[in-house]
Amino acid sequence: MNWDVYNEKCPTRIVLDRIADKWTVLIVVALENGTKRFGELRREIGGVSQKMLTQTLRGLERDGLVTRVVYASVPPKVEYSLTELGRTLVHIFESVREWAERNIEDVLKAQGDYDTKAASEAPDE
C-alpha cells in the first residue's frame, strides 16, 4: 500500500502527531541510554506533569515505541525502555534537540524582530 502523510485520511498522520510531540521527543531521548522508572523520567524531563507523562508513555507503548515492565513488588516497580522501533527515532530526535539548542538565539532574535515589526504595524484603535 502507498501511504501519503499529506492525505488527511492517511493513518500515518497518527504517527506524525505522536512523533512531532515535544514530550515524545524528550521521553525518547531520555530513554536513549537505557531503562528508566517513571519517577526518573519525571525528574529528568522538566515541566512534564504526571498526567502528561503517563498519557505520552501509554501512547508510545501502544505505538510500539516503548515497552513497559511491571514488577510485582510493594510498591509496584514499573520500568520503561525503548523498543527496537523506538530506537530508530533516537538519532532523528537527537538531531532536532541539537538543532534547537544550537539555533535558539537566532530564533529568539527573529521572534523579537517579528514582534517589534508587528507592533509597529498594528492599527491604532
C-alpha positions as CSV (number, residue, x, y, z in Angstrom):
1,M,0.0,0.0,0.0
2,N,1.2,3.5,-0.7
3,W,0.9,5.7,2.4
4,D,0.7,9.5,2.0
5,V,1.0,11.7,5.0
6,Y,-0.4,14.6,3.0
7,N,-3.7,12.8,2.7
8,E,-6.0,13.8,5.6
9,K,-7.3,10.2,5.9
10,C,-3.9,8.5,5.9
11,P,-3.1,6.7,9.2
12,T,0.5,8.0,9.0
13,R,-0.9,11.2,10.4
14,I,-1.5,9.5,13.7
15,V,2.2,8.6,13.9
16,L,3.2,12.0,12.8
17,D,1.2,13.5,15.6
18,R,2.9,11.2,18.1
19,I,6.5,11.8,17.0
20,A,6.0,15.6,16.5
21,D,5.0,16.0,20.1
22,K,7.6,17.6,22.4
23,W,7.0,15.2,25.2
24,T,7.6,12.2,22.9
25,V,10.9,13.7,21.7
26,L,12.1,14.3,25.3
27,I,11.0,10.9,26.5
28,V,12.7,9.0,23.6
29,V,15.9,10.9,24.1
30,A,15.7,10.4,27.9
31,L,15.4,6.6,27.3
32,E,18.2,6.5,24.8
33,N,20.8,5.2,27.3
34,G,18.6,2.6,28.9
35,T,15.6,1.7,31.0
36,K,14.2,4.2,33.5
37,R,11.4,4.3,36.1
38,F,8.5,6.7,35.9
39,G,9.9,8.9,38.6
40,E,13.3,9.1,36.9
41,L,11.7,10.3,33.7
42,R,9.6,12.8,35.5
43,R,12.6,14.3,37.3
44,E,14.7,14.4,34.1
45,I,12.1,16.0,31.9
46,G,11.4,19.4,33.5
47,G,7.9,20.7,33.2
48,V,6.1,17.5,32.3
49,S,3.1,16.8,34.5
50,Q,2.4,13.3,35.9
51,K,-0.7,13.2,33.7
52,M,1.1,14.2,30.5
53,L,4.0,11.8,31.1
54,T,1.5,8.9,31.8
55,Q,-0.5,9.8,28.6
56,T,2.6,10.0,26.4
57,L,4.1,6.8,27.7
58,R,0.9,5.0,27.1
59,G,0.7,6.3,23.6
60,L,4.3,5.4,22.9
61,E,3.7,1.9,24.3
62,R,0.6,1.5,22.1
63,D,2.5,2.6,19.1
64,G,5.2,0.0,19.8
65,L,7.9,2.6,20.6
66,V,8.3,1.9,24.3
67,T,7.9,-1.2,26.5
68,R,6.6,-1.1,30.0
69,V,7.5,-3.7,32.5
70,V,5.7,-4.0,35.8
71,Y,7.4,-5.9,38.7
72,A,5.3,-7.5,41.4
73,S,6.6,-5.7,44.4
74,V,5.4,-3.4,47.1
75,P,5.1,-0.7,45.9
76,P,4.9,-1.9,42.3
77,K,8.0,-1.1,40.3
78,V,7.4,0.0,36.7
79,E,10.2,0.5,34.1
80,Y,10.2,1.9,30.6
81,S,12.6,1.3,27.8
82,L,12.7,1.9,24.0
83,T,11.8,-0.9,21.6
84,E,13.9,-1.5,18.5
85,L,11.3,0.6,16.6
86,G,11.6,3.3,19.2
87,R,15.4,3.3,18.9
88,T,15.1,4.2,15.2
89,L,13.9,7.7,16.4
90,V,16.8,8.4,18.7
91,H,19.2,9.8,16.0
92,I,16.4,11.9,14.5
93,F,15.3,13.3,17.8
94,E,18.9,14.0,18.9
95,S,19.4,16.0,15.7
96,V,16.3,18.0,16.4
97,R,17.3,18.7,20.0
98,E,20.8,19.7,19.0
99,W,19.4,22.0,16.3
100,A,17.1,23.7,18.8
101,E,19.9,24.2,21.2
102,R,22.3,25.5,18.5
103,N,19.8,27.9,16.9
104,I,17.7,29.2,19.8
105,E,19.4,32.5,19.9
106,D,18.6,33.2,16.2
107,V,15.0,32.0,16.7
108,L,14.6,34.3,19.8
109,K,16.1,37.3,17.8
110,A,13.7,36.5,14.9
111,Q,10.7,36.4,17.2
112,G,11.7,39.7,18.8
113,D,12.2,41.3,15.4
114,Y,8.8,40.0,14.2
115,D,7.0,41.2,17.4
116,T,8.6,44.6,17.1
117,K,7.6,44.9,13.4
118,A,4.0,43.6,14.1
119,A,3.6,46.0,17.0
120,S,4.6,49.0,14.8
121,E,2.2,47.9,12.0
122,A,-0.8,47.4,14.3
123,P,-3.6,49.7,13.5
124,D,-4.5,52.3,16.2
125,E,-7.7,51.7,18.0
